[in-house]
Amino acid sequence: MRTLIVGSGFVGRAIATRLAASGEEPVLASRRPPAGPSGPWRWTELDVTDRDATRRVLAGADTIVLVHGPSDVTWCATHPEEALHGHATATRHVAEAAGDRRIVLISTDNVFDGESETCVEGTPTNPANAYGRAKLAAERALDGVADRTVLRVSLIYGWEPAESTKWLNFFASCAHRLRTGEPVRVPYDQWTTPVLIDDVAAVTEAVLVRSGPPLLHLGGPERVSRADWARIIAAELGVPADLVIAEPRAAGRYADRPANTCLSSTLLRTHPATAGVPVRGVRAGTRDLLAVHATRSAP
């Protein structure tokens, strides 16, 4: 099966790697080639906001995964129209060209306002910010597609090289700074249900090839504050706990994030497509990542 993955960033590359390991033929599509080392995929140039180009590129695909558009919450807040165009207009172009092909859209917990400790699939949406509004508009652009799954994912984390110019996820940012003895300032009042990137890829593959439900939430099994998570990372690295400086959300760069970005789902555990797919908590995920990629520092 040839799967077109629209978006070649951190998540898109992980999904492509997972599909290739299962014998499928993933093709990454984006404006620019994927950053970093090459992987088990082909790449094709695509500006998904271009309707005609989208139609041409989709012609060779059997299934489609959408993980495109700007995801920096702060950037989206200052560029709301561009964020909306990058997510919703692009998704509409794919929906128009897809026909009866299966589509999986990777969405976000930011479609909720963060007032509830956790949100299930039936919780009413109320986007917390411009990023959430753009993603919700993208979800709605798929309303006319019969064979679709909107997969809302909580905070995604995974390993990134220390030499990266900009770490794209909370785990990597904390781990690399703590390993060098640099203090990290993190909020004690911003909560999430983090999901390891490998588990996101596994669930995406499951709903893609086994026809998951129209809407599904993917959150990790542990609800943790960012400060507590940073302490877990410090403990696994064996560095002093006082390198983690807990502060109010409003004091730092997380002020534009909802207080709760937590997702839960009984459907994830019971639907035939995903019932057997394990999803690790942050303690297990942190331990697994560091065991593979990092040498623990001495206390």
C-alpha positions in Angstrom: 0.0 0.0 0.0 1.3 3.4 -0.9 0.6 6.0 1.8 1.1 9.7 1.1 2.1 11.5 4.3 1.4 15.3 3.9 4.0 16.9 6.2 7.6 15.8 6.6 8.4 17.0 10.1 9.1 15.2 13.3 5.7 13.3 13.4 5.5 12.7 9.6 8.9 11.1 9.5 8.1 8.8 12.5 4.9 7.6 10.8 6.8 7.0 7.5 9.4 5.0 9.3 6.7 2.9 11.0 4.9 2.2 7.8 8.0 1.3 5.9 8.9 -1.3 8.6 5.6 -2.9 8.0 6.3 -3.3 4.3 4.3 -0.3 3.0 5.5 2.4 0.7 5.4 5.8 2.4 5.9 9.0 0.5 6.5 12.2 2.3 5.1 15.4 0.7 6.0 18.9 1.7 7.3 22.2 0.4 10.9 21.4 1.4 12.8 18.0 1.7 12.7 16.4 5.2 15.4 17.7 7.5 18.0 15.4 9.0 19.2 12.0 7.8 17.4 10.2 5.0 14.9 7.5 5.9 13.0 4.6 4.4 10.7 6.8 2.4 10.4 8.8 -0.9 9.8 12.5 -0.9 7.8 14.6 -3.3 7.5 18.3 -3.4 4.0 19.6 -2.5 2.4 22.9 -1.4 -0.8 21.5 -0.1 -2.5 24.9 -0.2 -2.2 24.6 -4.0 -5.4 22.8 -5.1 -4.1 21.6 -8.5 -0.8 20.4 -7.2 -2.5 18.5 -4.4 -4.8 16.8 -6.9 -1.8 15.7 -9.0 0.3 14.3 -6.1 -2.7 12.5 -4.5 -3.3 10.7 -7.7 -0.7 8.1 -6.9 -1.7 7.4 -3.3 -3.8 4.6 -1.8 -4.2 6.1 1.6 -3.4 9.6 3.1 -2.1 10.8 6.4 -2.3 14.6 7.1 0.3 15.9 9.6 0.8 19.3 7.9 0.7 22.9 8.8 2.4 25.2 11.4 2.3 23.7 14.9 4.1 26.4 16.9 1.4 27.8 19.2 3.1 31.1 19.6 3.7 31.6 15.9 0.1 30.7 15.1 -1.1 33.3 17.7 0.7 36.1 15.7 -0.2 34.7 12.3 -3.8 33.4 12.7 -4.9 33.7 9.1 -1.8 32.0 7.8 -2.3 29.2 10.4 -5.9 28.8 9.3 -4.9 28.7 5.6 -2.1 26.2 6.3 -4.4 23.8 8.1 -8.0 24.2 7.0 -7.5 25.2 3.3 -4.9 22.5 2.8 -7.2 19.9 4.3 -10.1 21.0 2.2 -8.0 20.5 -1.0 -7.1 17.0 0.1 -10.7 16.2 0.9 -11.8 17.4 -2.5 -9.2 15.2 -4.3 -9.3 12.1 -2.1 -12.4 10.4 -3.5 -13.0 7.2 -1.5 -9.5 6.9 -0.2 -8.8 6.6 3.5 -7.6 9.7 5.3 -6.1 10.1 8.8 -5.8 13.6 10.1 -3.5 14.2 13.1 -5.2 16.8 15.2 -4.5 18.3 18.7 -5.7 18.7 22.2 -5.8 22.5 21.6 -9.3 22.2 20.1 -10.4 22.4 23.8 -10.2 25.3 26.2 -8.2 23.6 28.9 -10.9 24.1 31.6 -11.5 20.4 32.1 -8.9 18.1 33.6 -9.3 15.8 30.7 -11.4 15.6 27.5 -13.0 12.6 25.8 -14.3 12.4 22.2 -17.7 13.7 23.2 -16.4 16.8 25.1 -17.6 19.9 23.2 -14.7 21.7 21.4 -13.8 25.3 22.3 -10.3 26.1 20.9 -7.9 27.7 23.3 -5.8 29.6 20.7 -5.3 30.2 17.0 -3.6 26.9 16.6 -6.6 25.1 18.0 -9.0 27.1 15.8 -7.0 26.2 12.7 -6.9 22.5 13.6 -10.6 22.4 14.4 -11.3 24.0 11.0 -9.2 21.3 9.4 -11.2 18.6 11.2 -14.4 20.1 9.9 -13.0 20.2 6.4 -13.1 16.4 6.5 -16.8 16.2 7.4 -17.7 15.0 3.9 -15.1 12.3 3.8 -16.7 8.9 4.6 -13.5 7.0 5.2 -11.6 9.2 7.7 -10.2 9.2 11.2 -9.4 12.4 13.1 -6.8 11.4 15.6 -6.5 14.1 18.3 -3.1 13.6 20.0 -1.9 15.1 23.3 1.7 16.4 23.7 4.0 14.3 21.5 7.6 13.7 22.6 10.7 11.8 21.4 14.4 11.9 20.9 16.1 14.7 18.9 19.9 15.0 18.4 21.7 17.4 20.8 23.1 19.3 17.8 19.6 20.3 16.6 19.3 24.0 16.1 15.8 24.0 17.7 14.3 21.1 19.7 10.7 20.5 18.7 9.5 18.8 21.8 9.5 19.3 25.5 11.3 16.1 26.4 14.3 16.8 24.1 14.6 20.4 25.3 14.6 19.3 29.0 16.8 16.3 28.6 19.6 18.1 26.6 19.6 21.1 28.9 19.6 19.0 32.1 22.4 16.8 30.8 24.7 19.9 30.5 23.7 21.1 34.0 21.5 23.9 32.7 18.5 24.8 34.8 15.1 24.5 33.2 12.1 26.6 34.1 8.8 24.8 33.7 5.3 25.4 34.9 3.8 23.4 37.8 0.3 24.3 36.7 0.2 23.2 33.1 -0.9 19.6 32.7 -0.8 17.1 29.9 -1.0 13.5 29.0 2.2 13.0 26.9 2.5 10.4 24.2 5.8 8.9 22.9 6.3 9.5 19.2 6.7 5.8 18.5 3.3 5.1 20.1 1.7 7.9 18.0 3.1 6.2 14.9 1.8 2.8 16.0 -1.7 4.1 16.6 -1.7 6.0 13.4 -0.7 2.9 11.5 -3.5 0.9 13.3 -6.3 3.4 12.4 -4.9 3.8 8.9 -4.9 0.1 7.9 -7.6 -1.3 10.1 -10.1 1.6 9.6 -10.4 3.3 12.9 -13.4 5.3 14.1 -14.2 8.8 12.7 -12.8 10.5 15.8 -10.3 9.1 18.3 -8.3 10.6 21.2 -4.8 9.6 21.9 -3.4 10.6 25.3 -0.8 8.9 27.4 -2.0 7.0 30.6 -0.4 9.5 33.0 -1.6 13.1 33.6 1.4 15.1 34.7 2.5 18.7 35.1 5.4 19.8 33.0 7.4 20.4 36.2 6.8 16.9 37.5 7.7 15.5 34.1 10.9 17.5 34.1 11.7 16.0 37.5 11.2 12.5 36.1 13.6 13.3 33.3 16.2 14.6 35.8 15.8 11.5 37.9 16.3 9.2 35.0 19.4 11.2 33.9 20.8 11.2 37.5 21.1 14.9 37.6 20.3 17.2 40.6 16.5 17.7 41.1 17.1 21.4 41.9 18.0 22.0 38.2 14.2 21.9 37.6 12.7 25.3 38.6 9.0 25.1 38.9 7.1 28.4 38.2 3.5 29.5 37.3 2.4 29.0 33.7 1.8 32.7 33.3 5.5 33.5 34.2 7.0 31.8 31.2 6.6 30.8 27.5 3.6 28.5 28.3 1.2 31.4 29.1 -0.5 30.8 25.7 -1.1 27.1 26.4 -4.3 25.9 28.0 -4.0 24.8 31.7 -5.0 21.3 30.8 -4.0 19.7 27.5 -5.1 16.2 28.5 -7.0 13.6 26.4 -8.5 10.4 27.4 -10.5 7.7 25.6 -12.2 4.4 26.4 -12.5 3.9 22.6 -8.7 3.7 22.2 -8.7 0.6 24.4 -11.9 -1.0 23.0 -12.0 -0.3 19.3 -10.8 -3.3 17.2 -8.3 -1.2 15.3 -6.4 0.0 18.4 -7.3 -2.3 21.3 -4.0 -4.2 21.2 -1.7 -1.2 20.7 0.3 -0.3 23.8 0.7 3.4 24.8 3.4 4.1 27.3 3.3 6.5 30.2 6.0 9.2 30.7 8.1 7.2 33.1 8.4 4.2 30.8 8.7 6.4 27.7 11.5 8.5 29.3 13.3 5.5 30.5 13.1 3.8 27.1 14.3 6.9 25.2 17.3 7.5 27.5 18.3 3.8 27.5 18.6 3.9 23.7 19.9 7.4 23.1 21.7 8.8 26.1 24.3 7.8 28.7 23.0 8.6 32.1 24.9 11.3 34.0 26.3 10.6 37.4 24.4 12.2 40.3 
